[in-house]
């Protein structure tokens, strides 16, 4: 029983952080139709922001705020400027452009910070006794923080003016524009929030994963899986699937090998996508 | 570059250009020692999955980023069979192709049940799933350490990939075979139907074409091309490993084809050679190769969205148009669309 509880908690930690990255990815796709291959790199930049803040004597919270504000604003607006000429263009071109950006960011991070893994000490060292296991309290804080951010995101999209505008633009950009929604400002906001969520996730997870230039690569693939399974552009669906995926992978690994669990997850997502594509087909521009 | 030109005005010139290109590829590199043919055989082998991606993307308008699964499964098939003492080169070739086509059958099913973005994501998930397969049975596949290919030159018809030019010519022969067959098929009635389906599936279906039938056919055909690449790779590499099946290898093939141009047969080969050379050269000259490759990708996206061959083709068409309008005022040329074509090329709207 103790193993199960610990596995569920581990799964929630992984799922919560994944949900943040995936939610940003889903937002970018839903509103802008952008498949951002560089999302994992903004996760990496967020992690480095935390490490930098801590190594310069600033607090952990300051690091996370810097990650959200600096990476979110500069990264989001930079990405927007870069992809603006490609709006309404082939998805393949957007994929290529963000892949190019990903390579550049990884190399720049390598040049600036070196290729070695940086350790980030968790801001909370306390541990919680679960049976015979001492479980780190910080891991639980990660889950709660991610839940709070995602709940905030949900409220923002549901009730705040700009959130409603975001949904309007996602549904029908032209109609929203005709009705007076400032589309370019909404775009900018979507970029900043989408990138900012990845940066915050990187910052939150830095003490758990260590920080290195390619830390975002694995996160990226899993985030794509989550976004696909949750429904492209579906903010809530992505968050729910991320949490479910984290828990299922973690629980499954108790009884069967991790690789087999991963394969089963891939199979299930493939089936889900096939079933969903029969209902509603999403057009790709090549 | 030559697609659909056999019956056109420029057919003889296009055929001559293709023949000259491949004659140079076959004859010239061996004159400069062992290094160049070995480097080129690497480009040609990895050009095959890129060609497979281009055929699906350029003509079925389905972006397959899972071709690494086909390539890798074929390579693994050869390695596993040699581990079980099967060294007959013909048996290995047939088995590798069959295994690759079997994997591409999965992609063919995706082509039927999904379109566009969903197809892209399904292929992404599939190659990721295949990449985790070697870890499930490490005794059979070697797991993370990879699997040695046994049999030395016996499995490559007695041709040594590291000595002499025999193996290089075998690779050239396979590539020329697939290119010639692709050109032939694309310029045939079926190929033109495929292009029509890619541009507008609904209209093609209304005209009576079996959209899914053509899509399945082009997927299986391109799967066979990628599988032959995997087979050749296993013949010249001492080891097959997990990464061959994964996303990175698949994405590389997509990059090669997009950079070269998905609308042509020769473009993916040029894209493969160009990008692999760039990565290898910059890797030797500097530790910043990833940075340069990233910028190279951005240059292609913003300045050459139809790929290098697509861009050259547009420039060539522009030249022909200007020449044909030589008797008219230059303003007329502008108004007939020549300037618009340049604009499309550099503003990046040509692939719409």
HADDOCK unambig.tbl for C-alpha pairs under 7 A between the chains (distance, minus, plus):
assign (segid A and resid 93 and name CA) (segid B and resid 301 and name CA) 5.90 0.50 0.50
assign (segid A and resid 96 and name CA) (segid B and resid 297 and name CA) 6.69 0.50 0.50
assign (segid A and resid 96 and name CA) (segid B and resid 301 and name CA) 6.89 0.50 0.50
assign (segid A and resid 97 and name CA) (segid B and resid 297 and name CA) 6.68 0.50 0.50
assign (segid A and resid 97 and name CA) (segid B and resid 298 and name CA) 5.56 0.50 0.50
assign (segid A and resid 97 and name CA) (segid B and resid 301 and name CA) 6.32 0.50 0.50
assign (segid A and resid 100 and name CA) (segid B and resid 294 and name CA) 3.99 0.50 0.50
assign (segid A and resid 100 and name CA) (segid B and resid 295 and name CA) 6.42 0.50 0.50
assign (segid A and resid 100 and name CA) (segid B and resid 297 and name CA) 5.40 0.50 0.50
assign (segid A and resid 100 and name CA) (segid B and resid 298 and name CA) 5.97 0.50 0.50
assign (segid A and resid 101 and name CA) (segid B and resid 294 and name CA) 6.20 0.50 0.50
assign (segid A and resid 103 and name CA) (segid B and resid 290 and name CA) 5.80 0.50 0.50
assign (segid A and resid 103 and name CA) (segid B and resid 291 and name CA) 6.21 0.50 0.50
assign (segid A and resid 103 and name CA) (segid B and resid 294 and name CA) 5.22 0.50 0.50
assign (segid A and resid 104 and name CA) (segid B and resid 290 and name CA) 6.63 0.50 0.50
assign (segid A and resid 104 and name CA) (segid B and resid 291 and name CA) 4.72 0.50 0.50
assign (segid A and resid 104 and name CA) (segid B and resid 294 and name CA) 5.32 0.50 0.50
assign (segid A and resid 107 and name CA) (segid B and resid 288 and name CA) 6.88 0.50 0.50
assign (segid A and resid 107 and name CA) (segid B and resid 290 and name CA) 6.12 0.50 0.50
assign (segid A and resid 107 and name CA) (segid B and resid 291 and name CA) 5.70 0.50 0.50
assign (segid A and resid 259 and name CA) (segid B and resid 132 and name CA) 6.40 0.50 0.50
assign (segid A and resid 259 and name CA) (segid B and resid 135 and name CA) 6.63 0.50 0.50
assign (segid A and resid 259 and name CA) (segid B and resid 136 and name CA) 6.44 0.50 0.50
assign (segid A and resid 260 and name CA) (segid B and resid 136 and name CA) 6.73 0.50 0.50
assign (segid A and resid 263 and name CA) (segid B and resid 129 and name CA) 5.69 0.50 0.50
assign (segid A and resid 263 and name CA) (segid B and resid 132 and name CA) 6.86 0.50 0.50
assign (segid A and resid 266 and name CA) (segid B and resid 125 and name CA) 6.34 0.50 0.50
assign (segid A and resid 266 and name CA) (segid B and resid 129 and name CA) 5.94 0.50 0.50
assign (segid A and resid 270 and name CA) (segid B and resid 122 and name CA) 6.12 0.50 0.50
assign (segid A and resid 270 and name CA) (segid B and resid 125 and name CA) 6.86 0.50 0.50
assign (segid A and resid 274 and name CA) (segid B and resid 113 and name CA) 6.59 0.50 0.50
assign (segid A and resid 274 and name CA) (segid B and resid 114 and name CA) 6.67 0.50 0.50
assign (segid A and resid 277 and name CA) (segid B and resid 114 and name CA) 5.67 0.50 0.50
assign (segid A and resid 277 and name CA) (segid B and resid 118 and name CA) 6.67 0.50 0.50
assign (segid A and resid 278 and name CA) (segid B and resid 113 and name CA) 6.64 0.50 0.50
assign (segid A and resid 281 and name CA) (segid B and resid 115 and name CA) 6.80 0.50 0.50
assign (segid A and resid 282 and name CA) (segid B and resid 116 and name CA) 6.61 0.50 0.50
assign (segid A and resid 282 and name CA) (segid B and resid 117 and name CA) 6.08 0.50 0.50
assign (segid A and resid 282 and name CA) (segid B and resid 118 and name CA) 6.74 0.50 0.50
assign (segid A and resid 283 and name CA) (segid B and resid 115 and name CA) 7.00 0.50 0.50
assign (segid A and resid 283 and name CA) (segid B and resid 116 and name CA) 5.19 0.50 0.50
assign (segid A and resid 283 and name CA) (segid B and resid 117 and name CA) 6.12 0.50 0.50
assign (segid A and resid 284 and name CA) (segid B and resid 116 and name CA) 4.27 0.50 0.50
assign (segid A and resid 284 and name CA) (segid B and resid 117 and name CA) 4.81 0.50 0.50
assign (segid A and resid 286 and name CA) (segid B and resid 61 and name CA) 6.36 0.50 0.50
